Amino acid sequence: MKDMLMPQFTKPPINHCYSPRLFFLPNSSSAYKLERTQLLYQSYSLRKNRGLAPIRCMAGEMKGTSVQGTSKPTEESTKFKAILTVRASAVERFLDNLSPTQGLDNLQDLLGKSLLLELISSELDPESGSEKKTISAYAQKVSQDGEETEYESNFTVPNNFGEIGGVFVTNAYHNEIFLQDLTLQNDKTGAVAATISCNSWIQPKSVSPDKRVFFTTKSYLPDQTPSGLKGLRKHELELKRGNGKGQRKSTDRIYDFDTYNDLGDPDNDEDKARPVLGGTKAFPYPRRCRTGRPQSKKDPKSETRSNTFYVPRDEDFSEVKQLQFSTTTLTSLLHAALPSAQSAVIDTEFGFPNFNEITALYNEGFQIPKVDGIGFFQTLIPRISDAIQDVSDKVLRFDVPEMLERDRFSWLRDEEFARQTLAGINPYAIQLVKELPMKSKLDPAIYGTAESAITTEIIEKEINGIMTAEEAVKQKKLFVLDYHDLLLPYVHKVRALEGTTLYGSRTLFFLTDEGTLKPIAIELTRPPSPTAPEWRHVFVPSSDSTGSWLWRLAKAHVCAHDSGHHELISHWLRTHCSVEPYIIATHRQLSEMHPIYRLLHPHFRYTMKINAFARQALISAGGIIESSFSPLKYSMELSSVAYDQTWRFDLEALPADLIRRGMAVEDLAAEHGLKLVIDDYPFANDGLLIWSAIKKWVQEYISHYYPDSAKIKNDTELQAWWYEVRTRGHADKKDEPWWPILDTQESLTQTLTIIIWVASAHHAAVNFGQYDYAGFFPNRPTIARINMPTEDMATDQFETFLQKPEGTLLESFPTQIQATVVMAVLDLLSTHSSDEEYLGGQAAGLTWLNDPVMKAAYDRFYTRLKEIEGIIDARNLDPKFRNRSGAGMVPYKLMKPFSDSGVTGMGIPNSISI
């Protein structure tokens, strides 16, 4: 009987206009008929034919006052049509169809009361001094094309209403919707009067009773805010700040700070207890977004963990990104599962027996057998077991990394080992040697001899006596990867764990006349302990068999150290982790109509979501980093130590970073105001072009909105934002003297350029080449599992090494599971999604494009980036640049601004989006 009372109607073709009738089927006693007229179903293509593609328009072209429907158009009013583009994901549409509320939502659509719009005046009522009444109208659904649905509403706007400042939107559906944009069109002429760029999820009023406000694309500094918008500007910021209490829900839009107190999981496993990072002198750290989860029972300083990690609703992935992310994750982890599925071995300590087994990951692939359980991976991602069964008859392979495809033996050569310090995925570590002997800053009473064991005699012998060691220092010929002081305090802690080892290390390079680096010595150190004296040894390149294999093993240890430094510090700490506080402070202190909010917002896309994923699976206790990198459970502690010792906001600028490491010297007469010490330093050569292009764009933007320094000093939102970045986002360094003061155009330009650089080009430089270089893990192993065979000659390890040195090297490499899981993750992290937004390119919500002055500046920025692409291509073809051009060499493309989707080894997204 209930089914007989459900509304029944059939839609005609979607591009036809009609007046449908809704009938209730008759029951035994009566029949009912409900007729609703003027409901339009029009195709999405009609919108395009009307020329209504979203554009950004300045407000102020509409005047008007009364509630639509209570007044008639006169000569003193104008009729406007609002056209809305609304998106809902395919998953949500599917779930909606199953939802018991779907019938109610369909009825709401038929009645035309699904979305309520209210136009907001920028002016106050001159009589009452309060905000003017809004002009209200419901939007009616008129067409649907895939995930996009178009709505229309009509307004009569009297000319004394004042400038339109924004719109309220109330969602009467039972599910959230994504409002993409809103276009206001003169109903008579068809001219577009204004477009409001929204790009935000709107919750049902049953979930969030607050009306959502969206401002027009006109930007205002706080003291320029029209009187009718001041209260809304303040209220919207208050809503996004929240009150710092309670557990956050997935539908919230609240941004607040907290420490990294959710990396451990002591309630489920005491071995997964981890220290809180941030808020203490022992472990200073940037802040993350607060989630408000309950405290751990066993460690009240920590939060409990859950299956989902909160991010504000608009920080989540788009459907396209989520689908691609999930698919790539599943495919990559399937790849990683194959070796253990093939051999039915779940032993996490099982290594590769020979190099043929490693190359088989790419060449032969694996026929996935039908096995009952892949225990390790089933724990890692529960859905993988079913997926394996679904593709059990298929052969899956890892893609061949570009480095391996071009030259399968390049990883063995010292020249390539050295070249990658300048043109690989961790170009932030190499530094100039400024004095000999190199000295440690650690306490020698605890950590042993301060002076390096790499003596002047060793140096002069390895450079064939062409100059003295002192002359090499004076001529800036010596460079070092110095992980001695960073790692040495953790050597004994790490060695107490199973399946890993650690040394403090220094790797010395000599700059040849050809402009390339030559590795000449590796120093490995084990500090003294209560049971053993200090051990340290210097390994050098050798022509004899034993010395050559020991050198190769020493390089493997250094590569593991460099991999850890890259992933934990150059990548995670200096980009992902340090940028999140900027995002939180921006949403809390800068109104969405603030020009600096609008400048920065594209550079924050997806970052909080990917960081939440990292806390969930990558950097957490027992996660992929802790399972696969040399420091294991101490990995995140090491990143805290690095933050404490080395992180400075002002030195995150590329020129300042190069000067700090001695890789450049100030030279006001030179391009970019500095001169590189190594002329052919591909990362720096290309990176400085990108840095300068970003800075010029930011300079023009700042000059447009802040014509003088007084406006910067008096901008209350801007100053509150910067204060909160320092005192809450990076609270453990709030009293440092090096924080910039925002009081001039130059200081503001430099500050914003640093943030944009880090979020875009810095991240691209250390991220998108990961699979090309580390996808073949012998080139960049993430862990060294055994000690050097010469460390303890009393054991049989050295004898085993002499019998089969290749076996010792393979035993030092990651296990099958460690290697393949990391390869899978690097494949994921190196992938551009199809909805990537690139630096200088088109992106959602670029509100300045309507301003002719700013549009011209942004066009110049884009043009310069395209020029830089051409310069980089030319450099990669020039044989005089030996660090980026040569037989079998991977050209340096990481600073090329644009890219196709997939693993390309190039492209600079606007934001840390993966």
Salt bridges, closest charged atoms under 4 A:
GLU35 OE1 - ARG21 NE 2.75
ASP105 OD1 - HIS174 ND1 2.73
ASP109 OD2 - LYS141 NZ 3.07
GLU118 OE2 - LYS211 NZ 2.97
GLU123 OE1 - LYS132 NZ 3.45
GLU147 OE2 - ARG87 NH1 3.79
GLU150 OE1 - ARG47 NE 3.70
GLU150 OE2 - ARG50 NH2 3.18
GLU152 OE2 - ARG50 NH2 3.33
GLU152 OE1 - LYS81 NZ 3.77
GLU163 OE2 - LYS218 NZ 3.76
GLU176 OE2 - ARG313 NH2 2.70
ASP181 OD1 - ARG47 NH2 3.43
ASP187 OD1 - LYS81 NZ 3.99
GLU236 OE2 - ARG253 NH2 2.72
GLU238 OE1 - HIS235 ND1 3.98
ASP252 OD2 - ARG248 NE 2.98
ASP252 OD1 - LYS249 NZ 3.55
ASP256 OD1 - ARG588 NH1 3.45
ASP256 OD1 - ARG728 NH2 3.20
ASP258 OD2 - ARG288 NH2 3.89
ASP262 OD1 - ARG288 NE 3.48
ASP262 OD2 - ARG293 NH2 2.62
ASP262 OD2 - ARG615 NE 2.91
GLU270 OE2 - LYS298 NZ 3.64
GLU303 OE1 - ARG288 NH2 3.16
GLU303 OE1 - ARG293 NE 3.09
GLU315 OE2 - HIS587 NE2 3.20
ASP316 OD2 - ARG313 NH1 3.64
ASP316 OD1 - LYS609 NZ 3.48
GLU402 OE2 - ARG406 NE 2.86
GLU402 OE1 - LYS893 NZ 3.29
ASP407 OD2 - ARG413 NH2 2.84
ASP414 OD1 - LYS555 NZ 2.74
GLU416 OE1 - ARG419 NE 2.89
ASP482 OD1 - ARG506 NE 3.99
ASP485 OD1 - HIS484 ND1 2.75
ASP513 OD1 - LYS477 NZ 3.55
GLU523 OE1 - ARG506 NH1 2.94
GLU523 OE2 - ARG536 NH1 3.53
ASP562 OD2 - ARG780 NH1 2.93
GLU567 OE1 - HIS566 ND1 3.83
GLU567 OE2 - HIS571 ND1 2.62
GLU592 OE2 - LYS240 NZ 3.04
GLU592 OE2 - ARG253 NH2 3.95
GLU626 OE1 - ARG274 NH2 2.71
ASP650 OD2 - ARG648 NH2 2.58
GLU652 OE1 - ARG574 NE 3.16
ASP657 OD1 - ARG574 NH2 3.18
ASP657 OD1 - ARG660 NH2 3.42
ASP657 OD2 - ARG661 NH2 2.86
GLU671 OE2 - HIS672 NE2 3.52
ASP679 OD1 - LYS675 NZ 3.75
ASP686 OD1 - ARG875 NH1 2.70
ASP686 OD2 - ARG884 NH2 2.62
GLU700 OE2 - LYS696 NZ 3.85
GLU700 OE1 - ARG860 NH2 2.36
ASP715 OD2 - HIS594 NE2 2.76
GLU717 OE2 - ARG233 NE 2.74
GLU724 OE2 - ARG588 NE 2.76
ASP732 OD2 - ARG287 NH1 2.88
ASP735 OD2 - LYS734 NZ 3.29
GLU746 OE2 - LYS695 NZ 3.37
GLU791 OE2 - ARG495 NH1 2.73
GLU791 OE2 - ARG526 NH1 2.69
ASP835 OD2 - ARG605 NH2 3.14
GLU836 OE2 - HIS832 ND1 2.87
GLU837 OE2 - ARG605 NE 3.77
ASP851 OD2 - HIS704 NE2 2.75
ASP859 OD2 - LYS855 NZ 3.08
GLU867 OE1 - ARG864 NH1 3.19
GLU869 OE1 - LYS866 NZ 3.04
ASP873 OD1 - LYS896 NZ 2.77
